[in-house]
């Protein structure tokens, strides 16, 4: 940039475009092409005549058997229900496994900490770490149950909307039969049109060949006899008549199918709308399931519990008092224990006798007076002990 100024790059704003749409919807060209005639005119009165429709060179719903993709979508919906159910089961298992791992980890370290050399208030802090894991595991066990309930809703919805039939779903069979019934009369007329079209094209081909032969026979210097020329002329005339006859039949077939088109559109639309309604219900159910899933897995309802867990954990850690712990050690296991010195004892004739040890009571310190550790074995002022010595 000039004047040493850096170029300012504005943040990109995503808007729907062809690339985004490609990610959302399958490519039309990936749908199998029609095997029927591609030279069809768009009916100006048809539903999608003025829309940005599929190119006529590719797939078109109105072609024979092209409704089968819409029928297959019913089977796809059932499969998607199974996939969603599997997804939820695996997610619930993850929650349960995490909770189980936390509990196993907690138990392992509880045992190790109990047997460890740690003592006093810091040992309590160690134990609080395992307690936090137990409390968190409880929350994730609840999440496992909640996700399982979402999955139960998916399975229940599927059982209510997809009913088993022989080798397929009842809904699929019903749609297939409905579309087939709606399309059969039109398909019969369409076959007749194609048959007439082929006959017309063949007649045109024969006519062109006959006319060519006749013209070649009429050229000056031709070796063809007059009788042969006459036969070629008759054949050419007959071919021309056949062209007209097949052309009339072809046009009659087009008029017939054209008159039936509105009925065909009405019947096909009725079946298509039913399938669309079912698919819309499925997608709306999936949407609600996703929303329910996010609500069930949200930690928002557990914020108070989790906050309490970690607030308590922090307080427990803050309560750890290293000074109190080492003072306890000094009193119970160290320097501040009562002294025990050996004293002279007269021989009594026994091989073993008790040696009296004088006890000197130490002065109580402020730390000893305030120490309330759960592992205190007793204050110095209340301790009495003796030792047996073998003389």
Secondary structure, DSSP 8 states (H G I E B T S, - for coil): -GGG-------------HHHHHHHS--GGGS---SS-------TTSTTTTS----TTS--TTSTTTTHHHHHHHHHHHHHHHHHHHHHHHHHHHHHHHHHHHHHHHHHHHHHHHHSS--HHHHHHHHHHHHHHHHHHHHHHHHHHHHHHHHHHHHHHHHHH--EETTEEHHHHHHHHHHHHHHHHHHHHHHHHHHHHHHHHHHHHHHHHHHHHHHHHHSTT----HHHHHHHHHHHHHHHHHHHHHHHHHHHHHHHHHHHHHHHHHHHHHHHHHHHHHHHHHHHHHHHHHHHHHHHH-SGGGHHHHHHHHHHHHHHHHT--HHHHHHHHHHHHSTTS-EEEE------S-SEEEE-EEEE-----HHHHH---TT----GGG----EEEE-
